[in-house]
Amino acid sequence: MMLVIIGAVVIGIIRGIRKGRKLSQQVPDVHHETPGRIYFLQHQNNPDRIKIVKSKGELATPLKVVHEMLSPTPNAVLAQIYRDLEPSHQGASWYDADAVRMFLDHLRGAA
């Protein structure tokens, strides 16, 4: 009987230590983004379409790179670009090329 009680106490202590370790671990910052690039890629067979994608490094693609942006927060920037270009969205990540070019000119301050 005494052995059962000692065993239960030991198991309780081990579970308490494990639970304490889990609680003491720091919660990772979910809002932290790694820097990345946003690419504007022109369709090979249909130059009236531009795809907007993000990458953590340089992108290897057969599509023509129209513009490239470096960003410390690529997810936030890409979400804003998608919202700004929503009326010219054609499906998937494809957008009307003229609207994207005007948007890029606007960003550069040329429009």
Secondary structure, DSSP 8 states (H G I E B T S, - for coil): -HHHHHHHHHHHHHHHHHHHHHHHS----TT----EEEEEEE-SS-TTEEEEEEESS----SSEEEEEEEESSHHHHHHHHHHHTGGGEEETTEEEHHHHHHHHHHHHT--
